[in-house]
């Protein structure tokens, strides 16, 4: 417990420094002491007692550094800056460093931007795993395998459709280009599986009584039009897709990142995720639609009103809010799984499949 509390405190310190302070060049306290003719033990005592007359910062790894404001690092992203700190490298200088992964850096930055503020210190903590002494050449394919197999199955399990999850959890892992072509769930080599999966997902939602209404009344129109499409989970996140697209095909001194999955492959994957989210959101959006119809005096069983009617003006936003709110705990759980997946990719650990 003490260890966890200490790491949490260090994460918060790093978050405050990286997000709210001007970026300055960090110098190890021992180096500063040597440069200024101060015994190292004296410098540490001054820092401990708050008597050091220069700004200091405790890094994610617990090391004390002096902040030199003669040089600035520019607008470095907090995750990128923390990753460089964990690697003991200047920001942007990764030439020949086998422990730096552009895949993990791009993924981590996107995850940091996505999660709730209170989870950002946890994401910054992932830089310690990303900087571990292990080559990261497998990061691209492991991320691909997680998106298209592990997390897809976990998402259906966590949202209450384990029978659909079972269709994909047992598929072969993606470890290289050949296995990608064979097992990417919405690729050419999996066309039949893709069709069967979509049909099974729709059937499971309908069997649970959570499918779209067959009526064309105002309530049904409001409900379906307000089902959110922007679910901030990894398999649906446009920002992650864009970051991976920019990264695909690039070459570093020690790594050639493949060009697949490409932009269209990741776009197709988005279509395999939304059914359970819409199923969860429908009852909440529908109840809200019924309430709004009563408020504005519109018969809920009649067709939707024309453009400009108050039902359209206030009903859509109210129902959208209801749908998004219903998904909050599921998105939060998905972010926690993504954080754990990042750690496992960085450390080379096996997957932990979600169980109810």
Secondary structure, DSSP 4 states (H G I P E B T S, - for coil): -HHHHHHHHHHHHHHHHHHHS---EEEEHHHHHHHTT--HHHHHHHHHTT--SS-EEE-TTS-EEEEETTS---S--HHHHHHHHHHT--TT--TT-TT--HHHHHHHHHHHHHS-HHHHHHHHHHHHHHTSSS--TTHHHHHHHIIIIIHHHHHHHHTT-HHHHHHHHTSPPP-SHHHHHHH-TTSGGGHHHHHHHHHHHHHHHHHTT-S--S--SHHHHHHHHTS-----SGGG-HHHHHHHHHHTT-B-SS-B--S-S-HHHHHHHHTTTHHHHHHHHHHHHHHHHHHHHHHHT--TTSPPPPTT-HHHHHHHHHHHHHHHHHHHHHHHHHHHHHHHHHHHHHHTPPP-----
